[in-house]
Amino acid sequence: MMEKETVLITGASSGIGKELAYHYAKDGYNIVMVARSLTKLTEIKNDLEKQYGGSVFVIQKDLSKESEIQEVYKLIKQNNMRVDILINNAGFGLFGEFLETDLEDELNMIDLNVKSLTYMTKLFLPDMIKQNKGGILNVASTAAFQPGPLMAVYYATKAYVLSFTEALENELKDTNITVSALCPGPTETGFSDRANLKESKLFKSGVMDVKTVAEIGYKGFKSGKTVIIPGLKNKILAGAVRFAPRTIITSIVRQMQERA
Ligand SMILES: NC(=O)c1ccc[n+]([C@@H]2O[C@H](COP(=O)([O-])OP(=O)(O)OC[C@H]3O[C@@H](n4cnc5c(N)ncnc54)[C@H](OP(=O)(O)O)[C@@H]3O)[C@@H](O)[C@H]2O)c1
């Protein structure tokens, strides 16, 4: 019998990460879910095991802390698990003028969106290289394609995620390891509440359903696409920014993000 593969998903306690866990469980993978909320993770674990019968391992950690990232890796090793697919999904945003926003929140965001994603990749990639198989899916955003006034730090973190992913994909192109970036536009999850985005025009219309976004991400990654942009409108916008002067694009994003 073929050994079951394991997927580790960060930020699997809600939103896109949770929906991705359901896709992988349905597909017969063992699941490792990481987030801070143990109650939510345990509820999802119980439901996944009831519905699909596979093994689900829950790790409660704050990935904005370096020591806790190391503990995740240690726990995986102690339990004799091998991560075949790593999904770096945990992340958050913050809405507001940079002069007004909280520095601690923003540094924490950089630690989670940028540092933990890089750290997790550094830890888990060598094991994939040894097997010459596996995959890394990094959740970026359509925010990655241009600067984002009123969410300046968040957009910059996602530009990092996209750039890092495309470069890594190039470095690994002669291996059997798939590296992809999922770039959703506004999506109905807990994200907009945590980011204070309810005030912004961005989330007033054209918000995509989380199940649709996760399904497109799951299928796009499986088919080996490097950059996956869910939704026609998001694809068009991400493509259009390449053809207009950056200052104009930045002003348009500002208008789109303003308080309604
Ligand atoms: N929703 C959108 O409009 C949208 C658009 C583009 C990109 N994205 C990206 O999609 C990804 C997933 O977000 P989502 O929309 O699904 O939002 P979400 O529902 O708020 O999910 C965020 C997940 O990250 C986890 N998380 C947050 N801080 C963490 C920490 N310090 N350590 C470990 N886990 C942490 C949360 O769990 P706990 O709170 O339990 O820790 C939760 O499981 C993010 O990277 C986000 O930037 C979202």
The ligand as a Gaussian input file, in Angstrom:
#p B3LYP/6-31G(d) Opt

LIG

0 1
 N       -9.325000      37.170000       3.232000
 C       -8.764000      37.937000       2.322000
 O       -9.381000      38.888000       1.805000
 C       -7.374000      37.633000       1.870000
 C       -6.966000      38.155000       0.617000
 C       -5.673000      37.883000       0.188000
 C       -4.817000      37.128000       0.959000
 N       -5.241000      36.647000       2.162000
 C       -4.279000      35.875000       2.959000
 O       -4.825000      34.606000       3.234000
 C       -4.192000      34.060000       4.381000
 C       -5.253000      33.440000       5.273000
 O       -6.102000      34.451000       5.758000
 P       -7.683000      34.290000       5.833000
 O       -8.269000      35.250000       4.870000
 O       -8.071000      32.882000       5.769000
 O       -7.938000      34.931000       7.277000
 P       -8.348000      34.291000       8.677000
 O       -9.662000      33.612000       8.562000
 O       -8.195000      35.423000       9.653000
 O       -7.234000      33.182000       8.946000
 C       -5.954000      33.492000       9.404000
 C       -5.348000      32.232000      10.002000
 O       -4.020000      32.544000      10.462000
 C       -3.906000      32.118000      11.825000
 N       -2.972000      32.980000      12.538000
 C       -3.057000      34.307000      12.734000
 N       -2.027000      34.739000      13.494000
 C       -1.270000      33.646000      13.766000
 C       -0.077000      33.427000      14.506000
 N        0.554000      34.446000      15.111000
 N        0.426000      32.168000      14.592000
 C       -0.220000      31.134000      13.991000
 N       -1.340000      31.277000      13.266000
 C       -1.864000      32.513000      13.161000
 C       -5.317000      32.228000      12.389000
 O       -5.500000      31.367000      13.480000
 P       -5.414000      31.793000      15.031000
 O       -6.063000      33.125000      15.165000
 O       -6.132000      30.654000      15.706000
 O       -3.961000      31.800000      15.338000
 C       -6.127000      31.728000      11.199000
 O       -6.157000      30.329000      11.209000
 C       -3.404000      35.205000       5.018000
 O       -2.032000      35.049000       4.716000
 C       -3.959000      36.442000       4.327000
 O       -3.027000      37.485000       4.264000
 C       -6.487000      36.880000       2.632000

